[in-house]
Amino acid sequence: MAFTIFAFCVIFLLIASGGLLLFYREAMLRRISEAINPTPAEQKTLSGVVEKKGFSLSEVAQHFEQVLPKSEAEVSQITSRLVRAGYRSESAIRTFNGSRVLIPLILCTVALVSGLGSKNPFFVYATALGVGYLLPDIWLGRRIAARQKRIRLGLPDVLDLLVVCVEAGLSLDQATARTAEELKRAHPELCDELGIVVLEQRAGRSRAESWKHLGERTQVDSVKNLVSMLVQSEQLGTSIAKTLRVHADTLRVQRVQMVEEQAAKTTIKLIFPLVFFIFPSLFVVTIGPAAIIMTEQFKTLFSH
């Protein structure tokens, strides 16, 4: 056990020293140049350093991005998941991959400092490494699910405004741009996706292709159904306003049915607290005094 702790300390010190050399290389060069060519000292504060350097946890995580080997398929899959969660910047993939290395190191450090790894070091550090590696994936999955839920709930309102704009005489492209602008504060996620559709159409892509990309980015069933209905409506020449209105009514009916389904499940879900918490308490209150009296009566009976 002592050898394991010593080996972990050596590995941690090597990684920490490499990280310090990687992070503070520019600072060391600047200090050496200042020592060679001294300049008047400036007053430094914490807020000024943060504002000047733009220091953040995401930037720290990006330095660990090159540690893990990654294939092109894995990078493409992570990029699509990040886009689905709403992170489209170039630094998002580097931050995510860097957090897969930084978080396990933080958890191992916490286990070492707190003394949790003294009893069973292999299990504790292996658990810390595994949990730290999986935490970014779990967090990203929750972000994707929450964003998809908000898109699903905001779709009927967006469709209603699209119907109003189309019936007012606007084309579907103009109605999409107006809807993305008007409902940006109420439903920012869905309006952001609609804004990308508008930009793709302005860049020269066809309407069907732009809407299909919307369904691929969001991976929401109701959005995919809307895209297929719009593509079929455009190919067959049917009324787009009627198609949007029917789809909006269908989504509202599905929402009501989902709420009714959840309400119907409450009776089944109440069985577990009734059986494990309420019924034992009732039995103790109702049968407990009678059991005590019967026990005392049997004691007096058998004592005689």
RODO-2510 file (C-alpha; in nm, 4 decimals, decimal comma):
residues 304
     n   res          X          Y          Z
     1     m     0,0000     0,0000     0,0000
     2     a     0,2850     0,2395     0,0818
     3     f     0,4474     0,1633    -0,2536
     4     t     0,1178     0,2353    -0,4336
     5     i     0,0822     0,5725    -0,2598
     6     f     0,4447     0,6582    -0,3355
     7     a     0,4021     0,5644    -0,7043
     8     f     0,0855     0,7710    -0,7305
     9     c     0,2576     1,0725    -0,5701
    10     v     0,5477     1,0454    -0,8160
    11     i     0,3137     1,0210    -1,1166
    12     f     0,1031     1,3093    -0,9887
    13     l     0,4098     1,5294    -0,9347
    14     l     0,5349     1,4530    -1,2856
    15     i     0,1976     1,5405    -1,4382
    16     a     0,1691     1,8544    -1,2237
    17     s     0,5187     1,9697    -1,3169
    18     g     0,4460     1,9107    -1,6847
    19     g     0,1215     2,1051    -1,6502
    20     l     0,2999     2,3909    -1,4770
    21     l     0,5606     2,4068    -1,7494
    22     l     0,2856     2,3986    -2,0106
    23     f     0,0655     2,6607    -1,8438
    24     y     0,3229     2,9062    -1,7177
    25     r     0,5822     2,8899    -1,9954
    26     e     0,4893     3,2367    -2,1216
    27     a     0,4911     3,3737    -1,7672
    28     m     0,8388     3,2310    -1,7061
    29     l     0,9709     3,3798    -2,0313
    30     r     0,8219     3,7161    -1,9410
    31     r     0,9795     3,7112    -1,5954
    32     i     1,3199     3,6224    -1,7461
    33     s     1,2903     3,9066    -1,9971
    34     e     1,1879     4,1463    -1,7180
    35     a     1,4926     4,0395    -1,5176
    36     i     1,7193     4,1045    -1,8171
    37     n     1,5451     4,4290    -1,9193
    38     p     1,3811     4,5695    -1,6062
    39     t     1,0755     4,7902    -1,6564
    40     p     0,8738     4,9948    -1,4077
    41     a     0,6560     4,7667    -1,1975
    42     e     0,2812     4,7797    -1,2560
    43     q     0,0202     4,7395    -0,9866
    44     k    -0,1428     4,3993    -1,0318
    45     t    -0,4751     4,2890    -0,8907
    46     l    -0,6645     3,9630    -0,9213
    47     s    -0,9416     4,1157    -1,1285
    48     g    -0,6895     4,2760    -1,3605
    49     v    -0,5034     3,9509    -1,4145
    50     v    -0,8278     3,7633    -1,4851
    51     e    -0,9448     4,0345    -1,7226
    52     k    -0,6091     4,0544    -1,8995
    53     k    -0,5452     3,6825    -1,9348
    54     g    -0,9030     3,5696    -1,9816
    55     f    -0,8313     3,2817    -1,7405
    56     s    -1,1092     3,0268    -1,7079
    57     l    -1,1550     2,6606    -1,6263
    58     s    -1,2338     2,5815    -1,9889
    59     e    -0,8964     2,7198    -2,0964
    60     v    -0,7227     2,5049    -1,8353
    61     a    -0,9080     2,1982    -1,9598
    62     q    -0,8095     2,2706    -2,3190
    63     h    -0,4410     2,2180    -2,2319
    64     f    -0,5154     1,8524    -2,1439
    65     e    -0,6953     1,7915    -2,4726
    66     q    -0,3945     1,6319    -2,6448
    67     v    -0,3410     1,3692    -2,3726
    68     l    -0,6139     1,1285    -2,4858
    69     p    -0,5768     0,9569    -2,8261
    70     k    -0,8860     1,0202    -3,0397
    71     s    -0,9986     0,8834    -3,3743
    72     e    -1,1814     1,0818    -3,6381
    73     a    -1,5036     0,8876    -3,5773
    74     e    -1,4908     0,9620    -3,2051
    75     v    -1,4230     1,3311    -3,2647
    76     s    -1,7121     1,3468    -3,5116
    77     q    -1,9471     1,1787    -3,2654
    78     i    -1,8487     1,4111    -2,9806
    79     t    -1,8848     1,7137    -3,2081
    80     s    -2,2363     1,6101    -3,3093
    81     r    -2,3322     1,5618    -2,9434
    82     l    -2,1924     1,9011    -2,8512
    83     v    -2,3854     2,0618    -3,1376
    84     r    -2,6976     1,8820    -3,0175
    85     a    -2,6388     2,0330    -2,6737
    86     g    -2,5956     2,3816    -2,8233
    87     y    -2,2142     2,4148    -2,8129
    88     r    -2,0886     2,5013    -3,1603
    89     s    -1,7629     2,6837    -3,0851
    90     e    -1,4303     2,5377    -3,1926
    91     s    -1,3033     2,5291    -2,8341
    92     a    -1,5967     2,3151    -2,7117
    93     i    -1,4457     1,9871    -2,8318
    94     r    -1,1056     2,0717    -2,6791
    95     t    -1,2651     2,1700    -2,3497
    96     f    -1,4705     1,8506    -2,3375
    97     n    -1,1733     1,6248    -2,4116
    98     g    -0,9554     1,8157    -2,1670
    99     s    -1,2147     1,7780    -1,8910
   100     r    -1,1949     1,4006    -1,9361
   101     v    -0,8350     1,4224    -1,8151
   102     l    -0,8598     1,7098    -1,5691
   103     i    -1,1594     1,5839    -1,3670
   104     p    -1,0070     1,2392    -1,2888
   105     l    -0,6887     1,4114    -1,1710
   106     i    -0,8912     1,6423    -0,9476
   107     l    -1,0839     1,3494    -0,7970
   108     c    -0,7618     1,1553    -0,7350
   109     t    -0,6118     1,4610    -0,5687
   110     v    -0,9191     1,4984    -0,3464
   111     a    -0,8973     1,1297    -0,2525
   112     l    -0,5283     1,1676    -0,1707
   113     v    -0,5691     1,4840     0,0355
   114     s    -0,8782     1,3657     0,2230
   115     g    -0,7222     1,0287     0,3064
   116     l    -0,9906     0,8167     0,1391
   117     g    -0,7297     0,6242    -0,0564
   118     s    -0,5376     0,5071     0,2504
   119     k    -0,7613     0,2052     0,3223
   120     n    -0,8092     0,0634    -0,0279
   121     p    -0,6025     0,2759    -0,2669
   122     f    -0,6536     0,0670    -0,5811
   123     f    -1,0333     0,0688    -0,5548
   124     v    -1,0560     0,4365    -0,4571
   125     y    -0,8247     0,5683    -0,7285
   126     a    -0,9703     0,3369    -0,9937
   127     t    -1,3194     0,4587    -0,9010
   128     a    -1,2038     0,8201    -0,9082
   129     l    -1,0491     0,7756    -1,2527
   130     g    -1,3541     0,5967    -1,3912
   131     v    -1,6106     0,8353    -1,2450
   132     g    -1,4056     1,1384    -1,3477
   133     y    -1,3795     1,0095    -1,7035
   134     l    -1,7550     0,9424    -1,7268
   135     l    -1,8750     1,2636    -1,5596
   136     p    -1,8371     1,4838    -1,8732
   137     d    -2,0377     1,2314    -2,0777
   138     i    -2,3116     1,2182    -1,8145
   139     w    -2,3244     1,5987    -1,7929
   140     l    -2,3376     1,6301    -2,1719
   141     g    -2,6156     1,3730    -2,1947
   142     r    -2,8242     1,5636    -1,9407
   143     r    -2,7666     1,8880    -2,1286
   144     i    -2,8789     1,7260    -2,4538
   145     a    -3,1926     1,5809    -2,2928
   146     a    -3,2851     1,9147    -2,1326
   147     r    -3,2347     2,1047    -2,4580
   148     q    -3,4377     1,8522    -2,6553
   149     k    -3,7190     1,8811    -2,4016
   150     r    -3,7244     2,2605    -2,4327
   151     i    -3,7302     2,2316    -2,8131
   152     r    -4,0149     1,9812    -2,7947
   153     l    -4,2211     2,2016    -2,5633
   154     g    -4,1644     2,5185    -2,7659
   155     l    -4,2436     2,3679    -3,1055
   156     p    -4,6269     2,4218    -3,0977
   157     d    -4,5877     2,7947    -3,0234
   158     v    -4,3361     2,8315    -3,3041
   159     l    -4,5693     2,6505    -3,5438
   160     d    -4,8581     2,8794    -3,4499
   161     l    -4,6537     3,1874    -3,5346
   162     l    -4,5380     3,0243    -3,8576
   163     v    -4,9016     2,9644    -3,9530
   164     v    -4,9894     3,3278    -3,8783
   165     c    -4,6965     3,4547    -4,0867
   166     v    -4,7696     3,2226    -4,3789
   167     e    -5,1398     3,3119    -4,3806
   168     a    -5,0440     3,6810    -4,3678
   169     g    -4,8746     3,6428    -4,7067
   170     l    -4,5110     3,5655    -4,6201
   171     s    -4,3242     3,2780    -4,7728
   172     l    -4,2033     2,9909    -4,5555
   173     d    -3,8463     3,1234    -4,5590
   174     q    -3,9542     3,4743    -4,4545
   175     a    -4,1918     3,3292    -4,1943
   176     t    -3,9085     3,1192    -4,0498
   177     a    -3,6792     3,4224    -4,0206
   178     r    -3,9557     3,6326    -3,8603
   179     t    -4,0453     3,3561    -3,6142
   180     a    -3,6805     3,3065    -3,5152
   181     e    -3,6579     3,6778    -3,4444
   182     e    -3,9879     3,7214    -3,2589
   183     l    -3,9706     3,4171    -3,0288
   184     k    -3,5995     3,4358    -2,9525
   185     r    -3,6542     3,5283    -2,5877
   186     a    -3,9383     3,2831    -2,5246
   187     h    -3,7827     2,9794    -2,6958
   188     p    -3,4124     3,0565    -2,7544
   189     e    -3,3032     2,7008    -2,8364
   190     l    -3,5561     2,6369    -3,1112
   191     c    -3,5215     2,9882    -3,2521
   192     d    -3,1453     2,9405    -3,2622
   193     e    -3,1935     2,6287    -3,4735
   194     l    -3,4392     2,8108    -3,7004
   195     g    -3,1837     3,0891    -3,7397
   196     i    -2,9319     2,8336    -3,8647
   197     v    -3,1916     2,7101    -4,1151
   198     v    -3,2343     3,0658    -4,2429
   199     l    -2,8581     3,1147    -4,2716
   200     e    -2,8164     2,7887    -4,4624
   201     q    -3,0879     2,8916    -4,7089
   202     r    -2,9239     3,2288    -4,7579
   203     a    -2,5929     3,0522    -4,8193
   204     g    -2,7454     2,8658    -5,1142
   205     r    -2,8764     2,5387    -4,9751
   206     s    -3,2206     2,4192    -5,0718
   207     r    -3,5125     2,4447    -4,8349
   208     a    -3,5528     2,0676    -4,8012
   209     e    -3,1841     2,0172    -4,7247
   210     s    -3,1793     2,2950    -4,4645
   211     w    -3,4813     2,1556    -4,2830
   212     k    -3,3370     1,8037    -4,2949
   213     h    -3,0227     1,9347    -4,1266
   214     l    -3,2470     2,0791    -3,8548
   215     g    -3,3856     1,7343    -3,7795
   216     e    -3,0371     1,5815    -3,7785
   217     r    -2,9004     1,8459    -3,5408
   218     t    -3,1813     1,8304    -3,2854
   219     q    -3,2629     1,4557    -3,2997
   220     v    -3,6173     1,5326    -3,1750
   221     d    -3,8942     1,3118    -3,3121
   222     s    -4,1508     1,5916    -3,3419
   223     v    -3,9010     1,8070    -3,5346
   224     k    -3,8181     1,5169    -3,7674
   225     n    -4,1890     1,4631    -3,8323
   226     l    -4,2283     1,8329    -3,9074
   227     v    -3,9374     1,8228    -4,1516
   228     s    -4,0791     1,5219    -4,3353
   229     m    -4,4214     1,6865    -4,3562
   230     l    -4,2737     2,0095    -4,4935
   231     v    -4,0670     1,8216    -4,7522
   232     q    -4,3704     1,6206    -4,8648
   233     s    -4,5859     1,9344    -4,8722
   234     e    -4,3308     2,1074    -5,0936
   235     q    -4,3009     1,8089    -5,3260
   236     l    -4,6767     1,7519    -5,3564
   237     g    -4,7727     2,1200    -5,3668
   238     t    -5,0176     2,1132    -5,0736
   239     s    -5,0911     2,4043    -4,8418
   240     i    -4,8039     2,4678    -4,6001
   241     a    -5,0230     2,6629    -4,3566
   242     k    -5,2680     2,3739    -4,3269
   243     t    -4,9809     2,1299    -4,2777
   244     l    -4,8298     2,3401    -3,9992
   245     r    -5,1654     2,3846    -3,8267
   246     v    -5,2394     2,0120    -3,8326
   247     h    -4,8937     1,9318    -3,6946
   248     a    -4,9306     2,1917    -3,4173
   249     d    -5,2682     2,0445    -3,3156
   250     t    -5,1162     1,6971    -3,3181
   251     l    -4,8333     1,8074    -3,0897
   252     r    -5,0770     1,9622    -2,8430
   253     v    -5,2845     1,6439    -2,8365
   254     q    -4,9688     1,4427    -2,7751
   255     r    -4,8726     1,6754    -2,4906
   256     v    -5,2139     1,6303    -2,3259
   257     q    -5,1909     1,2543    -2,3697
   258     m    -4,8441     1,2532    -2,2154
   259     v    -4,9716     1,4430    -1,9115
   260     e    -5,2654     1,2030    -1,8765
   261     e    -5,0268     0,9086    -1,9022
   262     q    -4,8063     1,0489    -1,6278
   263     a    -5,1136     1,1104    -1,4092
   264     a    -5,2262     0,7501    -1,4636
   265     k    -4,8850     0,6210    -1,3557
   266     t    -4,9052     0,7938    -1,0174
   267     t    -5,1327     0,5217    -0,8759
   268     i    -4,8718     0,2569    -0,9602
   269     k    -4,5868     0,4698    -0,8276
   270     l    -4,7693     0,5185    -0,4949
   271     i    -4,7583     0,1447    -0,4246
   272     f    -4,3914     0,1506    -0,3243
   273     p    -4,4142     0,4250    -0,0563
   274     l    -4,7391     0,2696     0,0706
   275     v    -4,5848    -0,0753     0,1109
   276     f    -4,2450     0,0261     0,2457
   277     f    -4,3261     0,3352     0,4559
   278     i    -4,6965     0,3871     0,5320
   279     f    -4,8187     0,0299     0,5919
   280     p    -4,5388    -0,0606     0,8397
   281     s    -4,6165     0,2522     1,0429
   282     l    -4,9886     0,1653     1,0485
   283     f    -4,9102    -0,1901     1,1564
   284     v    -4,6894    -0,0664     1,4395
   285     v    -4,9557     0,1767     1,5633
   286     t    -5,2515    -0,0624     1,5356
   287     i    -5,1020    -0,4023     1,6156
   288     g    -4,8191    -0,2864     1,8466
   289     p    -5,0259    -0,2251     2,1668
   290     a    -5,2205    -0,5495     2,1190
   291     a    -4,8960    -0,7423     2,0701
   292     i    -4,7496    -0,5916     2,3888
   293     i    -5,0610    -0,6832     2,5896
   294     m    -5,0659    -1,0372     2,4517
   295     t    -4,6966    -1,0801     2,5334
   296     e    -4,7515    -0,9697     2,8941
   297     q    -5,0525    -1,2017     2,9286
   298     f    -4,8552    -1,5006     2,8005
   299     k    -4,5705    -1,4189     3,0407
   300     t    -4,8054    -1,4165     3,3423
   301     l    -4,9785    -1,7332     3,2179
   302     f    -4,6613    -1,9334     3,1747
   303     s    -4,5104    -1,7988     3,5002
   304     h    -4,7924    -1,9611     3,6946
***
